[in-house]
């Protein structure tokens, strides 16, 4: 998923093995050890900023996921 990483902070944790990441970074440091896209319950948080035009359909899928959550 093409994007760019931009941040002035760092993630600190005592239990990195308990974290679930969705992305492995090819370049950049990500949130922790070149991993990014922290997933917790229905939340996705990342330093990687998605280049929207490089990922066709992401907005449609995002809206569909929001609608499915609302309906649940």
MDTraj code that builds the backbone (N, CA, C; nanometers):
import mdtraj as md
import numpy as np

residues = "UNK UNK UNK UNK UNK UNK UNK UNK UNK UNK UNK UNK UNK UNK UNK UNK UNK UNK UNK UNK UNK UNK UNK UNK UNK UNK UNK UNK UNK UNK UNK UNK UNK UNK UNK UNK UNK UNK UNK UNK UNK UNK UNK UNK UNK UNK UNK UNK UNK UNK UNK UNK UNK UNK UNK UNK UNK UNK UNK UNK UNK UNK UNK UNK UNK UNK UNK UNK UNK UNK UNK UNK".split()
xyz = np.array([
    [0.0855, -0.1164, 0.0000],
    [0.0000, 0.0000, 0.0000],
    [0.0900, 0.1226, 0.0000],
    [0.1057, 0.1900, -0.1107],
    [0.1927, 0.3065, -0.1172],
    [0.1442, 0.4185, -0.0265],
    [0.2383, 0.4847, 0.0341],
    [0.2076, 0.5978, 0.1198],
    [0.3362, 0.6612, 0.1660],
    [0.3253, 0.7494, 0.2617],
    [0.4445, 0.8075, 0.3202],
    [0.4280, 0.8138, 0.4708],
    [0.5408, 0.8143, 0.5385],
    [0.5430, 0.8123, 0.6841],
    [0.5879, 0.9497, 0.7328],
    [0.5141, 1.0052, 0.8268],
    [0.5465, 1.1377, 0.8774],
    [0.5056, 1.1431, 1.0238],
    [0.6031, 1.1592, 1.1124],
    [0.5689, 1.1688, 1.2539],
    [0.6828, 1.2284, 1.3351],
    [0.6466, 1.2849, 1.4491],
    [0.7420, 1.3412, 1.5435],
    [0.7280, 1.2744, 1.6795],
    [0.6794, 1.1559, 1.6820],
    [0.6599, 1.0855, 1.8084],
    [0.7132, 0.9434, 1.7938],
    [0.7092, 0.8685, 1.9007],
    [0.7475, 0.7285, 1.8947],
    [0.6547, 0.6506, 1.9862],
    [0.6346, 0.5251, 1.9545],
    [0.5504, 0.4375, 2.0349],
    [0.6367, 0.3671, 2.1384],
    [0.5891, 0.3642, 2.2599],
    [0.6600, 0.2994, 2.3694],
    [0.5646, 0.1996, 2.4334],
    [0.6121, 0.0757, 2.4511],
    [0.5276, -0.0271, 2.5120],
    [0.6136, -0.1250, 2.5905],
    [0.5577, -0.1770, 2.6970],
    [0.6254, -0.2804, 2.7756],
    [0.5929, -0.4202, 2.7244],
    [0.4933, -0.4295, 2.6348],
    [0.4482, -0.5611, 2.5873],
    [0.4297, -0.5604, 2.4357],
    [0.5379, -0.5446, 2.3571],
    [0.5210, -0.5383, 2.2115],
    [0.4611, -0.6642, 2.1505],
    [0.4799, -0.7792, 2.2156],
    [0.4256, -0.9040, 2.1608],
    [0.2734, -0.9075, 2.1656],
    [0.2128, -0.8211, 2.2453],
    [0.0672, -0.8201, 2.2575],
    [0.0003, -0.7315, 2.1516],
    [0.0799, -0.6602, 2.0726],
    [0.0246, -0.5688, 1.9734],
    [0.0032, -0.6398, 1.8406],
    [-0.1043, -0.6036, 1.7716],
    [-0.1365, -0.6617, 1.6414],
    [-0.1193, -0.5540, 1.5352],
    [-0.0249, -0.5758, 1.4432],
    [0.0013, -0.4804, 1.3358],
    [-0.0489, -0.5356, 1.2031],
    [-0.0919, -0.4456, 1.1136],
    [-0.1431, -0.4863, 0.9832],
    [-0.0412, -0.4654, 0.8720],
    [0.0625, -0.3853, 0.8953],
    [0.1556, -0.3498, 0.7889],
    [0.3001, -0.3796, 0.8266],
    [0.3770, -0.4267, 0.7303],
    [0.5220, -0.4405, 0.7431],
    [0.5821, -0.3345, 0.6508],
    [0.6623, -0.2469, 0.7046],
    [0.7167, -0.1356, 0.6272],
    [0.8380, -0.1807, 0.5466],
    [0.8412, -0.1427, 0.4189],
    [0.9594, -0.1684, 0.3359],
    [1.0614, -0.0570, 0.3562],
    [1.0136, 0.0644, 0.3811],
    [1.0993, 0.1792, 0.4124],
    [1.0364, 0.2509, 0.5303],
    [1.1171, 0.3105, 0.6135],
    [1.0662, 0.3818, 0.7296],
    [1.0608, 0.2907, 0.8507],
    [1.0363, 0.3509, 0.9655],
    [1.0381, 0.2760, 1.0904],
    [0.9041, 0.2265, 1.1379],
    [0.7962, 0.2825, 1.0817],
    [0.6642, 0.2447, 1.1301],
    [0.6453, 0.2836, 1.2755],
    [0.5554, 0.2146, 1.3426],
    [0.5299, 0.2415, 1.4841],
    [0.6313, 0.1718, 1.5729],
    [0.6694, 0.0496, 1.5324],
    [0.7589, -0.0304, 1.6162],
    [0.8295, -0.1350, 1.5300],
    [0.9605, -0.1288, 1.5229],
    [1.0397, -0.2305, 1.4520],
    [0.9928, -0.2552, 1.3085],
    [0.9736, -0.1475, 1.2329],
    [0.9295, -0.1541, 1.0922],
    [0.7925, -0.2173, 1.0753],
    [0.7123, -0.2145, 1.1788],
    [0.5717, -0.2575, 1.1707],
    [0.4841, -0.1353, 1.1932],
    [0.3707, -0.1317, 1.1276],
    [0.2818, -0.0170, 1.1368],
    [0.1382, -0.0659, 1.1215],
    [0.0444, 0.0231, 1.1399],
    [-0.0955, -0.0129, 1.1271],
    [-0.1437, -0.0922, 1.2464],
    [-0.1416, -0.0299, 1.3622],
    [-0.1851, -0.0951, 1.4852],
    [-0.3355, -0.1180, 1.4801],
    [-0.3773, -0.2402, 1.5096],
    [-0.5186, -0.2773, 1.5058],
    [-0.5636, -0.3137, 1.6464],
    [-0.6709, -0.2498, 1.6923],
    [-0.7298, -0.2801, 1.8229],
    [-0.8809, -0.2682, 1.8105],
    [-0.9493, -0.3792, 1.8330],
    [-1.0949, -0.3840, 1.8148],
    [-1.1288, -0.3398, 1.6728],
    [-1.2011, -0.2334, 1.6571],
    [-1.2368, -0.1843, 1.5234],
    [-1.1604, -0.0577, 1.4876],
    [-1.0418, -0.0419, 1.5457],
    [-0.9620, 0.0784, 1.5219],
    [-0.8312, 0.0426, 1.4521],
    [-0.7954, 0.1204, 1.3511],
    [-0.6698, 0.1076, 1.2781],
    [-0.5974, 0.2408, 1.2913],
    [-0.4758, 0.2385, 1.3435],
    [-0.3961, 0.3605, 1.3598],
    [-0.2592, 0.3360, 1.2992],
    [-0.2105, 0.4326, 1.2214],
    [-0.0821, 0.4130, 1.1550],
    [-0.0117, 0.5462, 1.1326],
    [0.1208, 0.5387, 1.1251],
    [0.1991, 0.6534, 1.0819],
    [0.1947, 0.6650, 0.9295],
    [0.1771, 0.5533, 0.8598],
    [0.1737, 0.5539, 0.7142],
    [0.0485, 0.6273, 0.6664],
    [0.0688, 0.7275, 0.5835],
    [-0.0426, 0.7999, 0.5232],
    [-0.0647, 0.7405, 0.3851],
    [-0.1798, 0.6834, 0.3637],
    [-0.2114, 0.6144, 0.2391],
    [-0.2209, 0.7146, 0.1239],
    [-0.1608, 0.6803, 0.0105],
    [-0.1766, 0.7583, -0.1118],
    [-0.3047, 0.7068, -0.1768],
    [-0.4128, 0.7795, -0.1599],
    [-0.5461, 0.7323, -0.1970],
    [-0.5579, 0.6873, -0.3420],
    [-0.4940, 0.7561, -0.4344],
    [-0.5064, 0.7188, -0.5756],
    [-0.4335, 0.5887, -0.6074],
    [-0.3412, 0.5486, -0.5212],
    [-0.2661, 0.4247, -0.5435],
    [-0.3402, 0.3016, -0.4919],
    [-0.4490, 0.3233, -0.4192],
    [-0.5247, 0.2114, -0.3619],
    [-0.6713, 0.2268, -0.4037],
    [-0.7012, 0.1895, -0.5287],
    [-0.8382, 0.2053, -0.5779],
    [-0.9383, 0.1301, -0.4899],
    [-1.0480, 0.1928, -0.4638],
    [-1.1548, 0.1280, -0.3892],
    [-1.1437, 0.1367, -0.2381],
    [-1.0357, 0.1955, -0.1853],
    [-1.0217, 0.1975, -0.0393],
    [-1.1347, 0.2775, 0.0253],
    [-1.1722, 0.3885, -0.0360],
    [-1.2762, 0.4724, 0.0250],
    [-1.4107, 0.3997, 0.0261],
    [-1.4432, 0.3303, -0.0819],
    [-1.5681, 0.2550, -0.0897],
    [-1.5718, 0.1463, 0.0172],
    [-1.4592, 0.0755, 0.0345],
    [-1.4533, -0.0301, 0.1362],
    [-1.4594, 0.0285, 0.2769],
    [-1.3990, 0.1463, 0.2966],
    [-1.4031, 0.2118, 0.4269],
    [-1.5467, 0.2483, 0.4638],
    [-1.6185, 0.3064, 0.3695],
    [-1.7584, 0.3440, 0.3930],
    [-1.8419, 0.2193, 0.4183],
    [-1.8188, 0.1120, 0.3427],
    [-1.8943, -0.0135, 0.3628],
    [-1.8678, -0.0701, 0.5025],
    [-1.7440, -0.0621, 0.5481],
    [-1.7130, -0.1116, 0.6822],
    [-1.7815, -0.0267, 0.7892],
    [-1.7864, 0.1053, 0.7684],
    [-1.8541, 0.1941, 0.8622],
    [-2.0047, 0.1642, 0.8656],
    [-2.0629, 0.1415, 0.7487],
    [-2.2055, 0.1097, 0.7433],
    [-2.2353, -0.0241, 0.8104],
    [-2.1473, -0.1220, 0.7910],
    [-2.1664, -0.2526, 0.8550],
    [-2.1565, -0.2398, 1.0060],
    [-2.0645, -0.1582, 1.0539],
    [-2.0519, -0.1371, 1.1980],
    [-2.1774, -0.0692, 1.2529],
    [-2.2242, 0.0311, 1.1819],
    [-2.3450, 0.1032, 1.2257],
    [-2.4647, 0.0101, 1.2360],
    [-2.4736, -0.0824, 1.1415],
    [-2.5865, -0.1760, 1.1392],
    [-2.5762, -0.2842, 1.2465],
    [-2.4567, -0.3053, 1.3000],
    [-2.4400, -0.4125, 1.3998],
    [-2.4795, -0.3703, 1.5401],
])
top = md.Topology()
chain = top.add_chain()
for i, resn in enumerate(residues, 1):
    res = top.add_residue(resn, chain, resSeq=i)
    for name in ("N", "CA", "C"):
        top.add_atom(name, md.element.get_by_symbol(name[0]), res)
traj = md.Trajectory(xyz[None], top)
